[in-house]
Amino acid sequence: MNANKRGYAAEAFVPAALLSMAGLVSAVRAAETGFAIQEKPGACVDVLLDGKTAARYVCAYDTSTPERLHETYKPYLHLFDAEGKTPITKGAGGSYTHHRGIFIGWNKIGFGGKTHDRWHMKGGEQVHQKLLAQKAGADEASFTSLVHWNDPDGRPMIVEERAMSFRRAPAPGRLLVDFASTLSAPAGPVQLDGDPEHAGIHYRPANEIAADETVYVYPKEGANAHKDVDYPWVGESYTVGGKRYSVIQMNHPGNPKGTRFSAYRNYGRFGAFPKAEIPAGGSLTVKYRFLIADGEMPSAEAIQACWDGFAGVSAPSPVPKTTVLPAEGAKKK
């Protein structure tokens, strides 16, 4: 039961004559402080922070019409502004409709002697089955979604446990999102392949992004995202609705090596592209952290310290020199 429901339930079980104004205020504060989870079965899972929507896992699956199937063919995570009113990430429709919030997929999945596309979602869907676990408290919220990646006949070629946790970010950040996906191959070996533009774990800003204001930062002097591999993190600053936002995607050292980042498009879609093979009956886990900040990019020192905590390093790692570049296609001012 989430914090909102606990607050109202407390009133329901106490005789009205015994309720004091102090008790009512306490109940409201309990509902509006810290994290809470609100599951709306068949639609979404909302993560609330201090009574405001911080994130929304959109997990509906509706085959009633072609339009609804298009809108619901894969689950993804929306992130919201500090007021909890407007998503700062993209949903269905708009430019490149298959780009949606924080999402995962590969356009070349080898399975059963064929190649399957679970990036553009051609010939099959990613279908949320149920929540395996969820918890929320003052300092953190988390849940795990069971997702079937189906073949054209509706049979799962990949079974995914997608675990997401949410915490307040250290200043100047606002929110930390840890994304861990365990991909299992129950029906035969699976090859995860494609290219950096159409595969991996990516972040897509809202469709209303001001394309000429998108900027990327890389943890390397003279960085070239088209050639470099295994960045520990990549950051992006972008503008939506006249407001500036920054997001850093962090790459866990346990992830597959040789990972490239697609991080240069002016419409803001960026992310990590790992290749991997999953043997029949085996599994693969990939882990990423997203640091969300309102305003311009946090310092390299702050980002590296956050990455150190994510990676579990025993001592602070050196702060890298960085390269900051406007997005490709952005007009120079």
N, C-alpha and C positions, 0 to 999 in steps of 0.2 A: 504494500500500500504506500503511495507516495506521500510527500509531506502535506500537500493540499488536502488529501483525503483524511490524513490523520488529524489535521486541524479541525475539520468539520465534524469528524467522528467524535472528538472529545466533547463537543457541545451536545451531541445527540444522546450521550449516555449519562449526562449530569442533569438532575432536575433543574428546571428553569429558575426556581426560586433561589437556588444556590449559586447561580452564575453571577459573578461579580464583573464589574467593568475591567478590572485587572486581568481576570481570567480570559475575557474576550480578547484583550490586547495581546496577551501571551499567545493565544491560538493563532492570531493573525501573523504575529512575528515568526512563529514556527513555520508557517506556510510560506513566508516570503524570504527566509534566510537560508542560504546554502543551496544545495542541489536537490532536485526532485525529478522523477520520471513519470510521464503520463503516456501510457500506451493506448492508442486508439486502434483496436484490432481491425485488420483489413485495410488500414490507411497509413498510419505512421506511428512513430515513437518520438515524443517530444522530450527534450532535456531542458529543464528550467534551472536558471541560476538567479537566486534572489527574486523569485517570482516572475522572471522574464524568460522568454524563449531564447535559449542560447544556440540550440541545434535541433534539427528535425531529421530523423531517419525516415525517408519516404520509402515504404515497403509494400504498397498496394500491388496487387496483381489482378487485372480485370480483363477478361477476354470477351466481354459482351459486345464490343464493337471494335473495328480496326483502329479507331482513334484512341479508344481507351487502352487497347493493347499496346499501342505505340507509346502512350504516356506512362505505362506501368511495366515495361518489359525488363527493367532492372532496378534494384534498390540502390539508393545513394544517400549521402548525408548532406543536407543543407546546413549552412552556418548563417547566423543572424547578426544584425547590428547590435550595438550596445544597449539600445532601447528594447530589443526583443521584438521588433515590429516588422522588419523588412529583411528578407534574405540578402546576403551579400554574395551568394553563390547562385548558379544557374540551375533551372529545372528543365522540363521538356520544352521543345519548341525553340525558336530563335535560331541563332547561328550555330550550326552543327548540333542538331537536336540531341544526339546521343551523348554529348558532353553534359554531365550533371553533377554539380557539387563536388564532393569527394567520392570518387568512383574507382572501380577496378575492372579490368578486362584485358583480353589479348585478342588481336584480330586473326592470329594464326595459331589455333589450338589443334595440335595433332592428336586424333583419337579415332580408333577403329579403322585405320587406314584412310581417313579423310581429314580435311582441314576445316575447322569450324571457326566462325567469327563471333566472339562474344565481347566485341568492342562496339561495332555498329549494330550488333544484335540481329544478325541475318540468320534466319533459319532456326531460331531457338531463343530461349529467355533465361535470365537469372531469376529464380523465383524464391522469395522469402517464404519459409515454412512456419517458423515460430521463433520465439525468444527462448534461448536455452538458459539464460541467467540474466538477472538485473538487480542492481542495488543503487541506492542513493543516500547521501548523508551530507553533513555540513561541508565536507571538503572535496568530495568526489562523487561522480555518478558513472556507472558503467553498465553495459549490456552486451549480450552476444546473440547474433542473428544466425540461424541455420538457413543456408541458401543452397538451392540446387541449381547447378548450371546444366541445363537440359540439352540433349541432342535434338535433332529435328523430330524425333518420335516421342519427345517428352520424357525421356529417360535420363537420369542424372549421370553425366560423364565426369563431373566434378562435384563433390560435396564440400561446401565451404562453411567454416565457422568464423564469422566476421565479428571480432571483438573490438569494441570502441569504449574508451574511457575519457572522462572530461574533468579537468581541474582548472582552477584559476591559474593564470600564467604569472610568473614574476614580472614586475614592472620592467619595461614599459609595455609588456604584452597584456592581453586581456584573457585569453583562453588557450589552454593546451588540450589538444585532441590526440590521443594515442590510438593508432589504427593497426590492428594485428589480424591478419587473415591466414587461417590454416586451411589449405587446399588439399583434399584427399581424392585419390583415384580408385574408387571402389570397383569399377567395371573394366579396368584395363589401363595400361600405361598412358600417360598424358604428356605431351610436349607443349610448353608455353613459349610462344615465339611471336614474331611480328617485327615492328620497328618502333623507334622512340615516339613517333607521332601518333601511333594507333595501338598502344599496348602498355600495360603497367598499372600503376596506382597514381592517379592524377587529381589535380584541383582545377576547377573551372569557375572563375568569377562570374558574377551576374551578367546577363546578356547586355545590359545597359552600360557596360564598361566604356570609359573614355579611352579609346584605343591609343591615341597619341600620347597618353600620359603613363603608359605602362613601362616599368623599369625592373630589371633583374639584377641581382647581386650573386656573385659566385665566390666560393672560398678558395680562390687561387689567383695569383697574379698572372695576367695574360691569359685568362680562361677562354676556352673555346668549347661551348657546350655541344657543338656538333661532333667533336672528336674526343673530348675528355671522358673518363669513366670514373665511377666510384666517388663522386663528390660526397662528403659527409652531410652536406645540406645545400639547399638553393633557396633564395628568397625572391619574392616578387612584391612590388608595391603597385597599387592600381587605384583608379578613381571610379566610384559609382555614386550617382546622385549628388555630385559635388563634394563627396567625402572621400578621404584618403584611407586606404586600408593596406596592411602589409601581412603577408603570410610566408612562413618559412617551412619547407618540407624537409624533414630530417631522415636520413638513411641509416638504419641500424647496421652496425658492422657485421652482424650475423646474416644479413641478406646476401643473395647470390652476387658473386663478384662479376665485374665487367658491366655493371649497371650504368646505363647512360641516362641522362636527364634531357627530355625535351623541354627547354626553358628559354624561349625567345619569341613566342608569338604575341602580337599586340592585343589580341582578344583574350589573352591571359591564361589559356589552358597550359598547364605545365605539370610535369611529374616524372617519376622514375620508371624506367623500363628494364626490369630484370628478365633474363631468360632462364628457363629451368626445365628439368624433366622430372616427372613424378612417376615412380614405378607402380605397377599394379599393386593395390593394397597399401601403398605408402602415402606419405603426406609431405607437404612443404609449408613452412610458416614464414611469412614476410612481415616485417614490422616497420612502421613509419610514425613519426610524430609531426604534428602540424601546430606551429606556434602562430597565433592570431593576434595582431596588434592593430589598434586604431591609430591612424596617422602614418608617419614615415617609418622606414625600416629601422628596427633596433640596431644597436652597435654590434660589430662583429664579436666583441668581447661577451656581450649578453647572449648572443646566439650560440657561441661556442660553449659557454657555460651550461646552457640548456641542453645542448647536444651531449655534453659530458655526462649529465645526469641520465639522459636517455640511454646512452651507450654503456653506462655502468663502469666508466673508466675509474681507476683507483686514484689518479692524481690529475689535476687540471692539465689539459692539453694546450699546446701553443696556440695562440690566436693567429689565424691565417691572414695573410694579405688578401685583399679582395679585388675583384673586378666588378665595376658597376656599368651596366650598358642599357641604353634604351632598347625597347623591344624592336625586333625587325619589322619594318613596315610603318613604324611610328614616324610622324612628320617631325622634322627638326624645328625647334623654335628659336 
